[in-house]
Amino acid sequence: MDCLFCKIIAGEIPSTKVYEDETVYAFRDISPQAPEHILIIPKLHIPSPAHIDETNSAVIAHIFEVAAKLAKELGFVNGYRMVANCGEDGGQTVGHLHFHMLAGRLLAWPPG
């Protein structure tokens, strides 16, 4: 499979790991958009949020459990933002479901 994130999970491409378990891998974004920018991805290859269904939705719940754990461990006491882009028009650049966890500054809305 020619998926960037699958290669990162497999250790073929280096990353700065923040968390890993049997279901999820989390690592620091190489182009951070906030002082803290972590990508949280399922180890199961799910192409995008549009591909979430009853067979894989438990993985998504687990991702949010991991995010809450990381927020506590990393001291995101003032909050954080979780973002998942879906498809080309939604800004998704890697065809593997991933969540951006952003923290460490005030995050305005709309994003900018």
PEDA-V719414 format. One record per residue. N is the residue number from 1. PHI is phi in radians with two decimals (none if undefined). NEAR is the number of other ideal C-beta (glycine too) atoms within 12 Angstrom. Layout:
((N,PHI,NEAR) (N,PHI,NEAR))
This chain:
((1,none,13) (2,-1.77,12) (3,-1.90,24) (4,-0.94,22) (5,-1.24,35) (6,-1.10,25) (7,-1.20,19) (8,-1.15,28) (9,-1.03,30) (10,-1.32,16) (11,1.46,13) (12,-1.33,14) (13,-2.16,19) (14,-1.19,12) (15,-2.64,24) (16,-1.73,18) (17,-1.19,21) (18,-1.92,27) (19,-2.79,31) (20,-2.71,21) (21,-2.45,20) (22,-1.21,13) (23,-1.99,23) (24,-2.29,36) (25,-2.28,37) (26,-2.23,39) (27,-2.63,30) (28,-1.33,29) (29,-1.20,29) (30,-1.37,16) (31,-2.29,10) (32,-1.09,19) (33,-1.82,23) (34,-2.71,25) (35,-0.94,20) (36,-2.08,30) (37,-2.45,31) (38,-2.04,41) (39,-1.73,42) (40,-2.04,43) (41,-2.27,43) (42,-1.33,38) (43,-1.22,28) (44,-1.22,26) (45,-1.30,26) (46,-2.06,33) (47,-1.06,24) (48,-2.89,29) (49,-1.01,27) (50,-1.18,18) (51,-1.81,23) (52,-1.39,22) (53,-2.60,15) (54,-1.12,9) (55,-1.43,11) (56,-2.31,23) (57,-1.15,18) (58,-1.11,18) (59,-1.10,30) (60,-1.17,29) (61,-1.02,16) (62,-1.13,26) (63,-1.01,37) (64,-1.25,22) (65,-1.13,20) (66,-1.11,33) (67,-1.04,35) (68,-1.09,20) (69,-1.11,21) (70,-1.10,31) (71,-1.02,28) (72,-1.17,15) (73,-1.12,18) (74,-1.62,25) (75,1.32,14) (76,-1.41,26) (77,-1.21,12) (78,-1.63,17) (79,1.94,19) (80,-2.79,30) (81,-2.11,27) (82,-1.97,28) (83,-2.30,28) (84,-2.25,30) (85,-1.50,23) (86,-2.26,21) (87,1.31,17) (88,-1.02,12) (89,-1.17,10) (90,-1.53,13) (91,1.60,17) (92,-1.30,24) (93,-1.91,19) (94,-2.14,29) (95,-1.39,24) (96,-2.55,31) (97,-0.83,36) (98,-2.68,40) (99,-2.04,39) (100,-1.56,34) (101,-1.87,41) (102,-1.99,31) (103,-2.75,32) (104,1.68,23) (105,-2.76,17) (106,-1.20,15) (107,-1.84,24) (108,-1.28,10) (109,-2.32,8) (110,-1.21,7) (111,-0.98,14) (112,-2.95,7))
